[in-house]
């Protein structure tokens, strides 16, 4: 059987099993309910791992039939470890096991991987130019530590629809390339099967025009299983006499989940919190807080993962020294940590990137229109009201900028749409904005853009009242000079179409 046909078969197996799991989960009420730090809007089945364990078992039972060259021993141990972690993850989804219980079970599976599978991290490679770092007596403890770390890194990145699955698919595609180049048929078949299982899962989990939100989550049952598979593949393919990759290459292939997990845990420790306490400071959370949609966030972070993975595989194939690739990765990680350590700087920069790319700010609150002279305010407001009445209920507020030079255009208007905007009506809003700009072309050079409301999570200045702001880094309050003055507010209501609702 060809690998392409086998991949397609695994997609179908995964998709069918997950669909059946969704049916049973809904009937039995076994769902992931919103609340706490979970931000999804509806109760959702967490049966993504069912599709992955199905393809792992398919390789175990039928792999040698489809591919006579497949070595059964590693597949048997992989299937056994995957089943244990799948059951553990499902129990955690149902009853929320403590992290100590999870760690103990993960450690036992890692020891089994070493003892029965022969997969052990015995060397870190040439991370220094003068000699390789062999682990010796520390090989088994380090293998257990690395396996637990990879399992939980994937669990922690699983925060928004489609992200963990997309990142995993990219990493697996890179692993497949190095396995194929090394002619390691057994692990190439295993990787192709897992990719098929992920593709079946992503059909239900990714957001696209006919799938507005995830219909199924990966769950701890899926993330633990998938993390274990990554640990096995990275260690097995980076060790031995003829490794397919170096340990440093594995870092690049798993860069985003690894850097994000370590950075968030370090940030919690520096803040005096438990490193295992859930929060909303992961990279994808910062993108969401900056106004990126879930789909745009998944796309951008996935492209970043792909770019870093390409750096890793290029270094491997171009025979760049291992220590160069390792310390380059450490430099990238240090930069990453420094950036997300200061979200009050990072989020506003992301918001500017959102605007520069012309993406949809979510949650978009309305439209900014400026700048113009005060004597043109009535005409501009009347046109804006005329264009918007009949489409949206909204609130107009006129402001004067105080710090501009005398004679400069210093008036702007904020149009706050009742209930905010999402991806559906934003195209209509932009069409109306273009019409207004054309209407005033040659008389007023108006800036028009969508805007989002800032909050205490997004910005360095979290509170502003009576010309005072609080800096969260110092916890101090200081006075600031006002930058603008509200001068007019009114409401436009669709039911009052045709009335003159704007007066200056």
Helices and strands as residue ranges (DSSP letters): H 3-28, H 48-66, H 72-95, H 99-115, G 136-138, H 139-157, H 163-181, H 185-205, H 219-238, H 247-253, H 255-270, H 283-289, H 294-317, H 322-340, H 343-357, E 364-372, G 374-376, H 377-388, E 394-401, E 411-421, H 426-439, E 447-452, E 461-465, E 468-471, E 476-479, E 484-492, G 494-496
